[in-house]
């Protein structure tokens, strides 16, 4: 029986682990896959979300422009590696003009639920909060209500309803570059009104001692929800963003079963250590192929470019279990 509960994705981007590499997550040898200047107006392209779409791939990308304003752009790819991005930022549609006022948007996630792709991102509305929209074609995006009051970041939806409710992870924060933060769970009957807030997990020592936040859409497995998340250490030279993983209860995902004490990935490659914000490896999306257990992660590197990394689900779950701090 396959460990991942989901669909086959035979064209998932993939590269076998190099001989002699003992890491549970390994990098694509031709990283970064998206340079900072892929479109004429971009200063940097990172912390972006990718999903399978019509036999190929599509996504929503954080593109900080040359004014250094944070924008969201759509993109398409045949192979998940070479990308074409729209030169115009996404202009959301909707009935409520108040909700359509645009200040900024960054760090999107994309999640297929029922019959559409939902996009969540850090949306500027008198401070950072969680914006929500949906699309069927990655051309037209319909904006819904913000999920929460400011201040909040890292809104990540579960890929199906839980007990008939939409479910989301988030990280309440403040109006600045937050020096704290735990992960919380919330649910909604209609994607507009959110409640039943539950604490999921908080900071721990070392690489995740300052704050944590959910990364890609949780992956449903026979062992529970596999959550890849980021953790932040405050060093003498500023924040360092690494990635860890946890297994959450399948029915009550605010209950953590296992959680890695060591990171699964940290900024070590040059393109992760050098950029607009040094020392950042920030996962935002994961593609999965259920029959093979392959996982491809998209992650932001030094807040400048986008990288691709890989894992095998059984190896990753074993690592989480054997190195758990829970």
N, C-alpha and C positions, 0 to 999 in steps of 0.2 A: 504494500500500500504506500502511495506517495505521501511524504510528510507534509508538503504544501497542499492546502485545500484551495484549489483554484483551477485556472485554465492552462492549457498548453500554450506556449509561446515559442514555437520552434525557431523563429528568427531572432531570439533574444541576443543582444550583443554579448559576445563571450570570448574569453581568452583563457586558456588553461593556466593553472598555477605554474610558475617557473620551477624547474627542478631545484631543489635545495631551499625553497622558500617555505618556512615553517609558520608563517603568519596565517591567521584564519581569514583575513581579508587581504586581497592583493590588487595592485593597481594595474590599469591598462598601460601597456608599454609605450603607447603613443600619446599619453596625456601631455597637456590638457587637450580635450577634444573640442572645446569651444574657446577661441581666443577672446581677449578683452575687446577687440575692435572688429568683430564679425560684421557689424552694421556701421554705417558712417557716423551715427550719432552716439555710439556707445563708448564710455570710458571703461566699462567693465561689465562682464556677463557672468553671473554666478548664482548660487543658492536658488536653483530652478527645478521645475517639476516636469517629468516625462511619463507618458502612458502609451500603451499600444493603441493604434487608431487605424482602422480600415486596412489592416494587413501591413501597415507601416508604423510610424510613430509620430506623436504630436506632443506639444507641451506648452507651458507658460514659463517665461524666463524673466528673471530680474535683470534689467538692463539699466544701470546707472548711467545717465547721459553725460555729455561733456559740460553741462552746467552743474553736474554732480547732483542732479535730481533723480529720485528713485522711481523707475517706471516698470510696467509690466508689458511684455511683448509676447505674441504667440509665435510658434515655430513648428516646422514639419521636417521629417527626416525619413528616408527610405530604410536606413539601416540602424538608426539609433546612435550613430557616431558622427556622421557629417550632417550638419544642420543648416537650414535656411530659415532665418527669422524675419518676421515682418519689420519693415523699417518704421512703421507707425505703432505707437503704443496702443494697447487695447482701450477702446472707448466703450464703456459699459452702457447697456440700455436698461430701461426700467421705468416704472410708473411714478416713483417717488423722487422728485427732484432733489430733495434734501439728502437722500442717501446716495445720489449720483455725484454730489460735489466731490471733486478730486483734489486731494492734497498730495498724497504720495502712496505708493504701494511697493511692498518688497517681500521677499522670501516666500513665494507661492508654493502651494501643494495642490495636486490634482488627484481626484479620486472618482472612480466610476461607481455610482450607486443606482440600482434599478434600471433607469433608462437614459441617464445623462451623466456628463462629467461635471462634478462640482469642483470649483476652484476656491481655495481659502488662501488668505494672505494677510500680512500685517498692513492694515489700512489706516491711513491718516484721517481721523475724525476727532478734532480737538485733542489730539494725542493718539498714540498707537492702539488699535484694537483689531479684532478679527473680522475682515471682510469676507463675504460669501457671494459667489455667483455661480451660474451654471452655463454650460454650452453643449450643443450637440455636434458642432462642426468645427470648432476652433476658429470660427470667423465672427460669429455673433455671440456675445456674452451678456447674459441678463443678470443684473445685480439684485441681490436680495438684501434683507436687513443685516446690519452688523450683528454678529453673534453676542458680543458682550460690550459693556461699557469700557472705555479706556481705564486702566492701561493693561494691555494683554498682547502676547505674541505667540508664535509657533502653534497656530491652530491647525490640527491634523485630524481629519475625519477617519472613522473606521469604514471599511469598504462594504459594509452591509448594516442594516438596522439590527439593533440588539433589543430583543423583547419588544419589537414593534417601534422602536425609537431610533432616530439618528443619534450618533454618538461621536464625541469629539474630545481630543486631548488639547490642552492649552497650557500656557505658562504666564499667569498673572505677573505684572511687572510694574515699572514706573515709567515716567516720561523721558527718561534718559537712557544711557547705556547701562542697563540695569546690573548692579553688582550683587544680585540675589535672584533666586527663582526656583520653584518646585513645579512638578507636573501635576495637573488636575484633570479630572474626567467630568464631562457634562453631557446631558442628553436633551433631545428635543422631539416633540411630536410632529413638527412641521417645518423645521429648519429656520424658524423665526424666533421662537420663545425657548430659551435654554434654562435648564435647572438640574436638580438632583446632582449638585456638584459634590465630587468626592476627591479627596487627596489620593494621589497614586504613589508618588515617591519624591523624595527630596535629595538634597545634596549629600555627598559623602566626601571622604578625604581625597587628597591627591588631585588627579586630573579632572574630577567633577566636584571640587570643593566650593566653587563660587556659585554656580547655577547650572541647571540642566534644562533641556527642552526636547520635546518629541521631534523626530526627524521625518522619515518617509511614512506613508500610509502603513499602518500595522499589517503584517502578513499573517493570514490565518493558517495555522498548522495543527497537526494532530496533538501537539504538545502545549497548545495555547497560542495566544497572539504574540508573535515575534515582533518586538518593538526595537528598532534601532534609534538611538537618541544621541544628542550631543551633550557634552559636559565641558565645563570651563574651569580652568585653573588660573588664578591670578599670580603671575610671575613678577619678578622685579622689572620685566620689560613689557608688562601689560598682560592682557588676556591670552590664553592658549586654548583653542577649541579642538577637542578630540571627540571620538565616537565610541559609544558602548552599546550593549544590547541587553534586553530583558525579555522574559516570558511572563505574560499577563494571563490571568484566568480567562477562559473563553467566554463565560457567561457574566462574570463580574470583573471587568478588566481593570478596575481600580485596585484589585488584589494582585500583588507582585509575587510570582512563584520563585523565579530566579532572576538574578541581576549580576552582571559582570563587575568584579572588583577591578581587574585591569581593563584598559581600553582595548578595543578591537582595531582601532586605527587612530593614528595621531599625525599631526603635520610634521613630515620628515623630508619629503621631496622638495626640491628647490622651489617649484611653483606653488607649494603650500606654505612655505616659510617666507617667501619674498613676494610682496605685492602691496596693494593699498592698505591692507590690514594684515600684518605678518602673522604667521603661525595659526592658520585656520584650516581645518578640515570639517566641513559642515554638510552632512548628508540631508537631502531633501526629497529624494525619490528612489524607488526600487522597482525594477521589473523582475518578474518571476516566471519560471517555466516549471509547472507542477510535475510533469513526468520525470524530469531530470534533476529537480531540486536546485537548479541554477538561479542565482540572484545577481542582478547587475545594479549597482548603486550609482546614482548621480550625486555629485557633491561639489560644493563651492570650495575653491582653493584661494586662500589669502584674500578673500573678498574681491577677486580680480578675474579669475577664469573658472571654467567648469571642468571637472575631472570625472573619470569613470573607474569604478572598482568592482571586484567580483567576490562572491563567496558561494560555498555549497551549503545548503540549508542544514543537512545533518551534521556536518562538521561545525557549523556555527552554533547550532543548538547544543551540541556536546560541549563546546567551549563555554557557553553560558552556564550550563549545569555544573561543569567541573571547576569553574572559577567564580562561583557565585558568592556574593556578600550578603545574601538574604538568609 
